[in-house]
Amino acid sequence: MSRDEKEIKISIQFSNREFRRLEDLHQRYDNELESLNKYRYLTQDQEIKRIELKKLKLWTKDRMGQLIRGYGDQVNG
């Protein structure tokens, strides 16, 4: 992440409710994944949950990136 993106992220954290919600979700998904990764073997249901969490975590990260880029375009545009 570039310096400009870091500054935009700090700014958007204060001004954008969706961004804060996505950050919270991303952290929650990460915590749940971390919990599942402690097991040496997963049941089929746990493996499905792990895959689902990875997809959700990626989706939230992508959406936060979109918001950062959009915010940067507004500021710089």
C-alpha positions in Angstrom: 0.0 0.0 0.0 1.4 3.4 -1.0 1.8 6.3 1.3 -1.1 8.1 -0.4 -3.3 5.0 0.0 -2.4 4.8 3.7 -3.4 8.5 4.2 -6.6 7.9 2.3 -7.4 4.8 4.4 -6.9 6.8 7.6 -9.2 9.5 6.3 -11.9 7.1 5.0 -11.9 5.2 8.3 -13.3 8.4 10.0 -15.7 9.4 7.3 -17.2 6.2 5.8 -19.5 4.0 7.8 -19.4 1.2 5.1 -15.6 1.1 5.2 -15.6 0.7 9.0 -18.2 -2.0 8.8 -16.1 -3.8 6.2 -13.0 -3.6 8.3 -14.9 -5.1 11.2 -16.2 -7.9 9.0 -12.7 -8.5 7.6 -11.3 -8.8 11.1 -14.1 -11.2 12.2 -13.6 -13.4 9.2 -9.8 -13.4 9.9 -10.4 -14.4 13.5 -12.7 -17.2 12.5 -10.2 -18.5 9.9 -7.5 -18.4 12.5 -9.6 -20.4 14.8 -10.3 -23.1 12.2 -6.6 -23.2 11.2 -5.7 -24.4 14.6 -7.1 -27.8 13.8 -4.9 -30.3 12.2 -7.8 -31.9 10.4 -11.2 -30.3 9.5 -14.5 -31.9 9.1 -16.2 -31.5 5.7 -18.4 -28.7 7.3 -15.4 -27.0 8.7 -13.6 -27.1 5.4 -16.6 -25.6 3.6 -16.8 -22.9 6.3 -13.0 -22.2 5.9 -13.5 -21.8 2.1 -16.5 -19.6 2.6 -14.6 -17.4 5.1 -11.7 -17.0 2.7 -14.0 -15.8 0.0 -15.8 -13.4 2.3 -12.5 -12.0 3.6 -11.3 -11.5 0.1 -14.5 -9.8 -1.0 -14.4 -7.4 2.0 -10.7 -6.6 1.2 -11.6 -6.0 -2.5 -14.5 -3.7 -1.6 -12.4 -1.7 0.9 -9.8 -1.3 -1.9 -12.6 0.0 -4.2 -13.7 2.5 -1.6 -10.1 3.7 -1.1 -9.6 4.1 -4.8 -12.9 5.9 -5.2 -12.2 8.2 -2.3 -8.7 8.9 -3.8 -10.2 9.7 -7.2 -12.6 12.2 -5.5 -9.9 13.9 -3.6 -7.4 14.0 -6.5 -10.0 14.5 -9.3 
